Amino acid sequence: MKNKGWAIAAVFIVLFSLRLVWTIESEKGAPQAHTGVLDLSRWNGKQDKILALRGEWTFYPGVLLEPGQRLPDQSHTKYVSVPGQWDKAVGDGDPTAFGVGTYRLLIRLPEQELRPELYGLRVQRIRTAHKLFVDGSLIGQQGVPGTDRATTSPRVQPYTASFAPKGDHVELLVQVANYHYGTLGGIFEDIQFGSKSGIEREYKLVFAGNSLMMGFYIVSGMYFLLLFLYRRKNRELLYFSFVLWFSLLFWATHGERLLLLLFPSLSYNWETKLQMLSSLALYASMLAFVSAMFPGYDRRRLTKLAYTVTAVVSVWVIFTDVHLFSSYETQGILYCTLEFFYALYILLRAGKGGALGSVYIYVAALCIFSESLMQALVYLGVVHIANPIPVERLVFIFIMAMLIARRFFTNMDQVEVLSKQLLVKDRLKDDFLANTSQEIRVPLQGMINLAQLMIEEDALKDQRQVERLHLLVATGRRLTQQLNDMLDLSKLNEGNIELRLHALDLRMAINGALEVMRYTTDGRDIRFDNRTEAGLPYAKADDQRVMQILFNLLHHAVKSGAEGTITVTAERLAEQDAIGITVRAVRSGGGFGAEIGSDAALDADIGLDISRKLTEMHGGTFLSNRTTPQDVVFAFTLPLADSEDAVVAHLTPNAEVAAAIQTKTPMTDRRTSRRGDQRAAKAGSQKVLIVEDDPVTLRIMEDILTQEGLEVTAATDGLQGLKSWERETEWDLIVLNVMLPKLSGYDLCRKIRERHTFYDLPVLFLTSRNQPADLLVGYNAGANDYVIRPINDSEFRARTRTLLRMKQSIRDQLHMEMALIQAQIKPHFLYNTLNTIASLSEFDPERTRELLNDFGSYLRSSFDLRNLDRFVLFAKEWALVHSYLQIEQARFGQRMTVTTALPEHPNFSLPPLTIQPIVENALRHGILTRFEGGHLHIGVSEGADGYSIVVRDNGVGFPKEKIEPILSGTYRGGIGLVNVHQRLMNAFGTGLEITGTAGEGTEIRFRIPAAVKEDNA
């Protein structure tokens, strides 16, 4: 880094030296005035060159000479350098900036052919009032020069003027008066001379450059100010914007003084004050920026002192007159220079200290040093630069902007790295929390299950011991729920819970929650009442999370001491386009405690906090209210479901209750029903193999399954389980822990699947993890189902019963189950058909009787045991189709028309329930989805190779993207056509042929081979 610093310094020295040498050398060739005469006889004025009228001008102190007035004698004549101060020439004794005087310069013009028609002058800074005469004519003036302060009106503003020469020489006479600026009076900057076109061109260039600089400062200042507003803790952005804004003010009040063009009525007094204040503010803001950019590298006391001095001087400038504070201009320049060098010191310390972007820092430091040095040389008169561009300051601003950008992108890179590390640590934390929670829950659930087993065995004679066991079970379950709530709250805070939103019937959801809550009152006389009216619109919500919210609120009301009836009401809130759910609980006597329902309770109770956050995730609001000390009200809102979702949503109350039971159902005493199940199970003598390495869990599962009347064999590691499985061939169920010694449950399950399918031998996995990735591994290994540890008695019984019944059902009655599934009699079809019959009975009894006959025929055909046969006669299948069409014709009338083309005596067999599902699909999804309905055609044709059956409609058309999934068996939208196709493939080797065009209709056909026709003739 040191080598880089020295390299940057060397480059800077070379560039600065070249610039200084070029500036000095460019001045040497220019004509200079001597003893008041400037000889331009050899200068070509037609080339639009600009010449600075530098050199010795004749100066007459103390007088304002008018054109044509006799010149003072030699004793009252002096020669002064222009540009430069007149402080030593204007006074009789000590140097002073105050006074009057007249400058005179005689210019010898070049020959006639080298002269332009018009000459121009560009006057910049003459303090503080002057008149400019050329050959006796007044061509320019700023302010009004007088002989004292009272008669002098100050004004300093650059301008241009032009004139036509009258001879071979030109006389310039400049009357100057300064009684308002206390330092460096007179012609302080160059007066430029040249052709009128050259002067105007120079002015336009300078004006355009000044305008561009101001635009740059405005845009950059606004940009960094907006950045600060977005990120307020980075105060260096604010200070950097201050640097740009005060640079704008400095540039507007110096040089061309563009501020006076915008505000021409601005007084000289305030113009000068703005000049001084902009300088002070610029250097102070630069110091503040550098200090904020590199914190810790400045001297805080010194920095505060600098700010204090700047503030004091600024106040002094504001409240004093120009002639007073301008007398201390030299001291002010010295102070600003010290601020510059202090900022330079901070930059050098930062670069040496290893701050980010040391190269940028060193370049910025050299820019500050270069600008300070160049200003000093100009101030001392060593060099003269007309219309200087603040190159060093622009480079400094650019370098600092680059450094800010680099810091930003470096921080972004660090944020990305830290974000990745945080994600890893967050995942590790989640895993730790989940694993630790599971470690606590396993022995806790073991104690609960053991206590429950003791209660159900009826071995205890002392009723008090039974009550204590019940209390132990209830307490353990509450603690388990607290662990679940802690996990849920952690997931909510981290945003790891995703909602599965769909149309939800809140009335049924509330019924399910209240049904479960009736078992959780610990014997107290508490009733639950759902006062939600039928016909409530559906809500757009996650049913599991809504059940969780309801359980949390109801549990909170119960444990808070509620009495009597707890009511739950859901109603539509028209003004919010939402549904509001209210839980109201009452308590007599002294009422609820003051903390119940308060904001503090919402924060302290984990269940209420979870409910509030889940409600907010749904886009609703959550609140609690105490109208009287005797009641408490909890309310939350849920958004309405979309109309299309609500139409297709049909929630089943039992499903809702089942979902609730899996989440928060306490263990209840159902010994009578369980004993009946045990007797049924014992009669089957089903065999179960349990492979579990935890002896407590193993013993609990053995006892549970033994109570179910099952023959249980236990193994404690994977290899032992493998040997047990290989010795016995008639297993009905295997229960495996996924993590086993010697051989994992996954590997053991894969070996089982090499010989047995999912239907031949079900496998139930035990796991402590329920993440999607873990479940997917198990299912891929061949598991039928999962049970999350610690096992829940009710859930474990339910899952084992389900798998055992599935195996028994598949083993004994697989074809019966398939036939019943194929029937697909939907409750809505039955309901709508009955409604149609009831409507017809009012005005058409005859048609009602016919329809009842058709409906009865349809039901008989659907539930006919001959449907369990592999084939049925076409006449039977057609009777079912005919009855179905008659029913649908009565329901939809002219919206559907049907034509048929059948052979005279069709005599063949086909799989049962083959044509009717195709016809139903054509009506439901093809014709009746259109408002105007459509036409259905059913044709049967006989050929040499068999029969061809076609069902054609002119409905909305069959989506082409659904054809392949249906024919491949991967379609999950329904089972009708998939089932028909698979049975046809199994029977004949050929299935359905589906063609469809959007908006034109669908055609489905299949063939019955001749061999089947002959065999079943």
Secondary structure, DSSP 8 states (H G I E B T S, - for coil): -HHHHHHHHHHHHHHHHHHHHHHHHHHHTS--BBTTEEE-TT--GGG---EE--EEEEEEET----TT-----GGG-EEEEESS--HHHHSSSS--S-EEEEEEEEEE---GGG--SSEEEEE--EESEEEEEETTEEEEEESB--SSTTT-B-----EEEEE---SSEEEEEEEEEESS--SS-EE-S-EEEEEHHHHHHHHHHHHHHHHHHHHHHHHHHHHHHHHHHHSTT-HHHHHHHHHHHHHHHHHHHSTT-HHHHH-TT--HHHHHHHHHHHHHHHHHHHHHHHHHHSTTSS-HHHHHHHHHHHHHHHHHHHHS-HHHHGGGHHHHHHHHHHHHHHHHHHHHHHHHTT-S-HHHHHHHHHHHHHHHHHHHHHHTTS---SS---HHHHHHHHHHHHHHHHHHHHHHHHHHHHHHHHHHHHHHHHHHHHHHHHHHHHHHHHHHHHHHHHHHHT----HHHHHHHHHHHHHHHHHHHHHHHHHHHHHHHHT------EEE-HHHHHHHHHHHHTT-STT--EEEEE---TT---EEE-HHHHHHHHHHHHHHHHHTT-EEEEEEEEEEETTTTEEEEEEEEE--TT-S-TTTTSHHHHHH-HHHHHHHHHHHHTT--EEEE-SSTTEEEEEEEEEB--HHHHHH----HHHHHHHHHHHH------HHHHHHHHHHHHHHT-EEEEE-S-HHHHHHHHHHHHHTT-EEEEESSHHHHHHHHHH-S--SEEEEESS-SSS-HHHHHHHHHTT--TTTS-EEEEES---HHHHHHHHHHT-SEEEESS--HHHHHHHHHHHHHHHHHHHHHHHHHHHHHHH---HHHHHHHHHHHHHHTTT-HHHHHHHHHHHHHHHHHHT-GGGGSS-EEHHHHHHHHHHHHHHHHHHHGGGEEEEEE--SS---EE-SSSHHHHHHHHIIIIITTSTT-EEEEEEEEEETTEEEEEEEE-SS---HHHHHHHHHT---S-SHHHHHHHHHHHHHS---EEEEETTTEEEEEEEEEHHHHHHT-
